[in-house]
Amino acid sequence: IGSQCMSCEYKLNDANIENKDEVSGFDVCWRAATGTKQEDMGRNQFVADIYSLTKNTLANFLNENKYTFDNLTAKDFGLDEDGEPAKKKKTNCEDTITNSQRQWLQVKSVQQQHTSSESSHYILKKGLESEMEKWQYPLHLIDFETISPALPYFSGMAPYDVVCFQFSHHILDQNH
């Protein structure tokens, strides 16, 4: 196992398994390589699923036998227990988070098994507000509806070419 697992073509999840008899090649490979039990395969997320993970970081996790989110701590991302960078970097903007913090939020959210009644969203409110203050009204929003038909509609189209069949234009005033 290694960085190639991040883009494994044999990885199946609940959304793309058509019948219960299908087996994920990723699961078979990881079970054999890591000793993970079959019943633990579906409930754990693997370190290869971490957002924007570098190959070196993945290799370090695997070398330390840290295969799932359950094996990770904030320290693995260079953060303290509160999820703050262990080494404070000078930043001119307190309303941003580092990539390591973003990754830890993903892992921590899965570890805490948020229910539908709990929010697992993390919003940088100050940053969002300061960005929204720059917006110039009225805002013009365009929504396109498309399809990718297997059978081409028009001459010169290929199968699964995108066809726009509807659009809408919405105007949002400052007082909405």
Secondary structure as UniProt FT lines:
FT   HELIX           3..7
FT   TURN            9..10
FT   HELIX           14..16
FT   TURN            20..21
FT   HELIX           25..34
FT   HELIX           38..41
FT   TURN            42..43
FT   HELIX           47..49
FT   TURN            51..52
FT   HELIX           55..63
FT   TURN            64..65
FT   HELIX           69..71
FT   HELIX           74..77
FT   TURN            81..82
FT   TURN            94..95
FT   HELIX           99..111
FT   TURN            112..113
FT   TURN            116..117
FT   HELIX           125..132
FT   TURN            133..134
FT   STRAND          139..147
FT   TURN            155..156
FT   TURN            159..160
FT   STRAND          163..172
FT   TURN            174..175
//
